[in-house]
Amino acid sequence: MTTRVGIDVRKVPADIRQRVDAEAAVEGVSRNDVIVRVLSGRYGVPYEATGYPYTPDGGDSDQWGLRVPVMLRDVIRAHAATVGGTQPGVILLALAQHYGLPAQSPRKRGSRSLSPAVIREAQRRHYDGGESIRSLAREYGVKRETLTAAIRREEQAA
């Protein structure tokens, strides 16, 4: 039996989860086996099934704790490094491409940039309206620290 290691994949898109779950149900194998088989084929690594059967519960979770062969993990890790991405990112990209689904970049997500107009609006709402930076950051979809730094930069530029 091949030695396996864990890779945590979070925020798995629903369309990928549904496709993997459907394939696992039809074949009667575990979701992990379906994913490892797809990845093994993509990266040219020998595939060895765990033999665990399909279980219908837990298919709606957006987090996967994958158990992959060490050799496959090393190839995925190397690919992620060459594209400036993450292991979960290249795994999700491979699965999306396998199922013909739209894919996001496997690159690490940088902080979202805020336009100067949005930063000025956030400043006004924070200083004049008394809204917290935390609530504004949540509304704009950025980290609190990102919004704080942007507001400070705008103040220094003014």
C-alpha positions as CSV (number, residue, x, y, z in Angstrom):
1,M,0.0,0.0,0.0
2,T,1.3,3.4,-0.9
3,T,2.1,5.9,1.9
4,R,-0.4,8.7,1.9
5,V,-0.3,12.2,3.2
6,G,-3.0,14.8,3.8
7,I,-3.9,17.9,1.8
8,D,-6.6,20.1,3.1
9,V,-8.7,21.8,0.4
10,R,-11.1,24.5,1.6
11,K,-13.8,26.5,-0.2
12,V,-14.4,23.8,-2.8
13,P,-16.9,25.2,-5.3
14,A,-20.3,23.5,-5.3
15,D,-20.2,22.5,-9.0
16,I,-16.9,20.6,-8.4
17,R,-18.2,18.9,-5.3
18,Q,-21.4,17.8,-7.1
19,R,-19.4,16.3,-10.1
20,V,-17.0,14.4,-7.8
21,D,-19.8,13.2,-5.7
22,A,-21.9,12.0,-8.7
23,E,-18.9,10.2,-10.1
24,A,-18.1,8.5,-6.8
25,A,-21.7,7.4,-6.4
26,V,-21.9,5.9,-9.9
27,E,-18.6,4.0,-9.4
28,G,-19.3,3.1,-5.8
29,V,-15.9,4.4,-4.6
30,S,-14.9,7.1,-2.2
31,R,-14.7,10.7,-3.2
32,N,-11.0,10.6,-2.3
33,D,-10.4,7.8,-4.8
34,V,-12.1,9.7,-7.6
35,I,-10.0,12.8,-6.9
36,V,-6.8,10.9,-6.6
37,R,-7.5,9.0,-9.8
38,V,-8.1,12.3,-11.7
39,L,-5.0,13.9,-10.3
40,S,-2.9,10.8,-10.9
41,G,-3.9,10.8,-14.5
42,R,-3.2,14.5,-15.0
43,Y,0.2,14.3,-13.4
44,G,1.3,10.9,-14.7
45,V,1.6,9.3,-11.2
46,P,0.6,5.7,-10.7
47,Y,-2.9,5.4,-9.3
48,E,-3.7,3.0,-6.4
49,A,-7.3,2.9,-5.0
50,T,-7.9,2.8,-1.3
51,G,-10.8,0.5,-1.8
52,Y,-13.1,2.5,0.5
53,P,-16.7,2.5,-0.7
54,Y,-18.8,5.5,-1.6
55,T,-20.7,7.0,1.4
56,P,-23.5,9.5,0.5
57,D,-23.2,11.6,3.7
58,G,-20.9,14.6,3.9
59,G,-21.0,15.5,0.2
60,D,-22.2,19.0,0.9
61,S,-19.1,20.1,2.8
62,D,-16.9,22.7,1.1
63,Q,-13.8,21.3,2.8
64,W,-11.9,18.1,1.8
65,G,-9.3,16.4,3.7
66,L,-7.6,14.4,0.9
67,R,-5.2,11.5,1.4
68,V,-2.9,11.4,-1.5
69,P,0.2,9.3,-2.3
70,V,3.4,11.1,-1.3
71,M,4.6,11.1,-4.9
72,L,1.4,12.8,-6.1
73,R,1.7,15.4,-3.3
74,D,5.2,16.2,-4.4
75,V,4.3,16.6,-8.0
76,I,1.3,18.8,-7.1
77,R,3.6,20.9,-4.7
78,A,6.1,21.4,-7.5
79,H,3.4,22.4,-10.0
80,A,2.0,24.9,-7.5
81,A,5.4,26.4,-6.9
82,T,6.0,26.9,-10.7
83,V,2.7,28.7,-11.2
84,G,2.9,30.7,-8.0
85,G,-0.1,29.0,-6.6
86,T,-1.1,26.7,-3.8
87,Q,-1.6,22.9,-3.7
88,P,-5.4,23.3,-3.1
89,G,-5.5,25.8,-6.0
90,V,-3.9,23.5,-8.5
91,I,-6.1,20.6,-7.3
92,L,-9.3,22.6,-7.8
93,L,-8.0,23.8,-11.2
94,A,-7.3,20.2,-12.3
95,L,-10.7,19.0,-11.2
96,A,-12.5,22.0,-12.9
97,Q,-10.6,21.3,-16.1
98,H,-11.4,17.5,-15.9
99,Y,-15.1,18.2,-15.6
100,G,-15.2,21.0,-18.1
101,L,-16.1,23.6,-15.5
102,P,-15.0,27.2,-15.3
103,A,-11.8,27.4,-13.3
104,Q,-10.2,30.0,-11.1
105,S,-6.5,30.7,-11.2
106,P,-4.4,28.5,-8.9
107,R,-2.4,31.5,-7.9
108,K,-2.5,32.7,-4.4
109,R,-5.1,35.3,-3.9
110,G,-3.7,38.7,-3.2
111,S,-5.6,41.3,-1.4
112,R,-8.4,42.9,-3.4
113,S,-7.5,46.3,-4.6
114,L,-9.8,49.2,-3.7
115,S,-10.3,52.1,-6.0
116,P,-9.5,55.6,-4.6
117,A,-13.2,56.5,-4.7
118,V,-14.1,53.5,-2.5
119,I,-11.3,54.3,-0.1
120,R,-12.6,57.9,0.2
121,E,-16.1,56.7,0.7
122,A,-14.8,54.3,3.5
123,Q,-12.9,57.2,5.1
124,R,-16.0,59.4,5.1
125,R,-18.2,56.7,6.5
126,H,-15.7,55.8,9.1
127,Y,-14.7,59.3,10.3
128,D,-18.0,61.2,9.7
129,G,-20.5,58.4,10.1
130,G,-18.7,56.5,12.8
131,E,-18.9,53.1,11.1
132,S,-16.2,50.6,12.2
133,I,-13.4,49.7,9.9
134,R,-14.2,46.1,10.5
135,S,-17.8,46.4,9.3
136,L,-16.7,48.4,6.2
137,A,-14.0,45.9,5.4
138,R,-16.5,43.1,5.6
139,E,-18.8,45.0,3.2
140,Y,-16.0,45.7,0.7
141,G,-14.8,42.1,0.9
142,V,-11.3,42.9,2.2
143,K,-9.4,42.3,5.4
144,R,-9.6,44.9,8.1
145,E,-5.9,45.5,7.9
146,T,-6.1,46.0,4.1
147,L,-8.7,48.7,4.5
148,T,-6.9,50.4,7.4
149,A,-3.7,50.6,5.4
150,A,-5.5,51.9,2.3
151,I,-7.2,54.7,4.4
152,R,-3.9,55.6,6.0
153,R,-2.2,55.8,2.5
154,E,-5.0,58.0,1.3
155,E,-4.7,60.3,4.3
156,Q,-0.9,60.6,3.7
157,A,-1.4,61.4,0.0
158,A,-4.0,64.2,0.8
